[in-house]
Amino acid sequence: TVEVEVPSEFQGTVVAGLNRRMGMIQSSDMNDDGSGIQIVSEVPLANMFGYSTELRSQTQGKGEFTMEYYKHASVPRNVQEELMQKYKEEREAKAAAS
């Protein structure tokens, strides 16, 4: 689970960034005075590398996020096939080198 707190003017940019990382938005709540927003989403851990830099750029350094393990899930079929193909190629390269 990823919780992002940003000033409200950056909501669209931040949500788009989470979507690009295959994030599933769970909730989006405005704070009491309307100046900020908290976005809760589920994003695969593998897609979160480099997020702090991206969030800082998107929010002029004003955004913050926390991340917590939520669950283990299977990778999408296309990613699974890519990983299997890469593994096969590496095994064949090692066998040829031996």
One Martini backbone bead per residue (centre of mass of N, CA, C, O) as a GRO file, in nm:
protein
   98
    1THR     BB    1   0.097   0.036   0.022
    2VAL     BB    2   0.030   0.372  -0.090
    3GLU     BB    3   0.091   0.693   0.063
    4VAL     BB    4  -0.011   1.016  -0.051
    5GLU     BB    5   0.101   1.357   0.015
    6VAL     BB    6  -0.055   1.649  -0.134
    7PRO     BB    7  -0.113   1.908  -0.294
    8SER     BB    8  -0.400   1.960  -0.477
    9GLU     BB    9  -0.259   2.066  -0.751
   10PHE     BB   10  -0.112   1.755  -0.786
   11GLN     BB   11  -0.314   1.521  -0.829
   12GLY     BB   12  -0.308   1.446  -1.134
   13THR     BB   13  -0.004   1.386  -1.156
   14VAL     BB   14   0.012   1.165  -0.936
   15VAL     BB   15  -0.200   0.970  -1.046
   16ALA     BB   16  -0.060   0.924  -1.317
   17GLY     BB   17   0.201   0.806  -1.194
   18LEU     BB   18   0.065   0.561  -1.059
   19ASN     BB   19  -0.057   0.442  -1.317
   20ARG     BB   20   0.218   0.393  -1.464
   21ARG     BB   21   0.282   0.185  -1.206
   22MET     BB   22   0.019   0.006  -1.171
   23GLY     BB   23  -0.189   0.154  -1.002
   24MET     BB   24  -0.443   0.125  -0.742
   25ILE     BB   25  -0.689   0.322  -0.654
   26GLN     BB   26  -0.859   0.349  -0.336
   27SER     BB   27  -0.810   0.659  -0.240
   28SER     BB   28  -0.935   1.016  -0.206
   29ASP     BB   29  -0.846   1.270   0.033
   30MET     BB   30  -0.937   1.558   0.174
   31ASN     BB   31  -0.861   1.791   0.369
   32ASP     BB   32  -1.015   2.018   0.571
   33ASP     BB   33  -0.888   2.285   0.406
   34GLY     BB   34  -0.811   2.186   0.092
   35SER     BB   35  -0.481   2.178   0.044
   36GLY     BB   36  -0.491   1.858   0.059
   37ILE     BB   37  -0.396   1.512  -0.030
   38GLN     BB   38  -0.492   1.163  -0.001
   39ILE     BB   39  -0.337   0.877  -0.149
   40VAL     BB   40  -0.452   0.543  -0.202
   41SER     BB   41  -0.246   0.259  -0.305
   42GLU     BB   42  -0.166  -0.009  -0.531
   43VAL     BB   43   0.179  -0.110  -0.580
   44PRO     BB   44   0.420  -0.252  -0.723
   45LEU     BB   45   0.732  -0.278  -0.606
   46ALA     BB   46   0.892  -0.282  -0.882
   47ASN     BB   47   0.752   0.019  -0.952
   48MET     BB   48   0.893   0.207  -0.704
   49PHE     BB   49   1.147   0.275  -0.826
   50GLY     BB   50   1.204   0.625  -0.809
   51TYR     BB   51   0.957   0.777  -0.674
   52SER     BB   52   1.074   1.005  -0.499
   53THR     BB   53   1.183   1.170  -0.737
   54GLU     BB   54   0.918   1.203  -0.891
   55LEU     BB   55   0.752   1.339  -0.666
   56ARG     BB   56   0.934   1.582  -0.629
   57SER     BB   57   0.900   1.686  -0.921
   58GLN     BB   58   0.580   1.704  -0.926
   59THR     BB   59   0.579   1.887  -0.623
   60GLN     BB   60   0.823   2.069  -0.550
   61GLY     BB   61   0.884   1.895  -0.271
   62LYS     BB   62   0.577   1.851  -0.122
   63GLY     BB   63   0.578   1.549  -0.130
   64GLU     BB   64   0.455   1.243   0.030
   65PHE     BB   65   0.552   0.898   0.127
   66THR     BB   66   0.424   0.569   0.193
   67MET     BB   67   0.526   0.221   0.250
   68GLU     BB   68   0.350  -0.103   0.243
   69TYR     BB   69   0.302  -0.414   0.285
   70TYR     BB   70   0.028  -0.624   0.160
   71LYS     BB   71   0.085  -0.830  -0.097
   72HIS     BB   72   0.087  -1.118  -0.289
   73ALA     BB   73   0.132  -1.132  -0.649
   74SER     BB   74   0.096  -1.200  -0.955
   75VAL     BB   75   0.217  -1.163  -1.248
   76PRO     BB   76   0.177  -1.081  -1.541
   77ARG     BB   77   0.192  -1.268  -1.819
   78ASN     BB   78   0.397  -1.096  -1.984
   79VAL     BB   79   0.612  -1.085  -1.758
   80GLN     BB   80   0.649  -1.387  -1.723
   81GLU     BB   81   0.750  -1.442  -2.013
   82GLU     BB   82   0.998  -1.257  -2.000
   83LEU     BB   83   1.138  -1.399  -1.762
   84MET     BB   84   1.157  -1.680  -1.893
   85GLN     BB   85   1.323  -1.594  -2.140
   86LYS     BB   86   1.565  -1.478  -1.989
   87TYR     BB   87   1.638  -1.737  -1.837
   88LYS     BB   88   1.689  -1.915  -2.085
   89GLU     BB   89   1.915  -1.742  -2.208
   90GLU     BB   90   2.109  -1.759  -1.964
   91ARG     BB   91   2.136  -2.068  -1.961
   92GLU     BB   92   2.244  -2.099  -2.250
   93ALA     BB   93   2.495  -1.919  -2.209
   94LYS     BB   94   2.622  -2.094  -1.984
   95ALA     BB   95   2.633  -2.361  -2.143
   96ALA     BB   96   2.815  -2.247  -2.375
   97ALA     BB   97   3.057  -2.158  -2.179
   98SER     BB   98   3.120  -2.464  -2.064
   0.00000   0.00000   0.00000
